[in-house]
């Protein structure tokens, strides 16, 4: 226990060291970086909209020390609401990235690389502290490779405009195969986890497309998808496909691992279970994880929807309008993921149980 505490302290110190180093890397930036050395509030004005929502309009005079250019100081004016919905209230000590327009500077954004770098080091350090080195390395490789796959596919989509569903469907398959290969390893358990994940995903989307086709997409407003310049329905299903795949893979991985662990334990104890016994065990494992996974998905959806939900309510919109605009697509995506999680239990239980019994008979157990 004492060794773990020392290692944790080392990880915290390493994160702090990285934060200090990256916080002083302004010289590596081509863009102008400055540090706010003085902030004065020159004006405050209460504002109110038609729905009696109040806010405070703040005018700040910012004195900024340039860090990587002429080392001079500039004074800028920042007008922002106290709620910071459309801007940022700045504080002394913050670093900002500036853009020079003519003879004047404008703040583009905060410089956040120090905090991000420290958080990455903290994550890797805690991961190494709590897991085996081999598992941690493989997990990080899986994350980096998945990021690389995603960037490559996005570049292909931008430059060549291939069929979107086909392209990102292939990406989802690569995501699943790569993640399971690095986390589980190249073995029979990985193959069954991948097979059941793909089968469940295909079955889920077959049901979804069938229902939407029968109903003519009634009540589903793909046009409310933000920042999409191509077919919004296709990009909605692309995002849903990746999120559903992750949820399903979590469920199938647990069930497959449980059934293979049960098989190994039975071999040690010279016990031979039937196909029905394995299926029942798979359903039992599935019942334990369905509620947790579904609740996690719902909480993620609510966390994403809460700011927009609150904004729409504060601006006098009805619940009918909010349900059709603010919650429509997010709720549909959550429901599709929940359907996938539920379907993963029987699909994984039957397919994996059949495979285990088949191999046990083949090996004469």
Protein Blocks (a to p, Z undefined) as FASTA:
>chain_A
ZZmmmmmmmmmmmmmmmmmmmmmmmmmpmbdcdddfbdcdfbdcddddfkopacdddddd
dddddfklnopacdddddddfklmmbccddehiacddddehjaccdfbdcfklmmmmmmm
mmmmmmmmmmcfklmmmmmmmmmmmmmmmmmmmmmmmmnopafklmmmmmmmmmmmmmmm
mmnopcfklmmmmmmmmmmmmmmmmmmmmmmmmnoogoiafklpghiabdfklmmmmmmm
mmmmmmmmmmmmmmmmmmmmmmmmmmmnopacdfklmmmmmmmmmmmmmmmmmmmmmmmm
mmmmmmmmmmmmmnopafklmmmmmmmmmmmmmmmmmmmmmmmmmmmmmmmmmmmmmmmm
mnoZZ
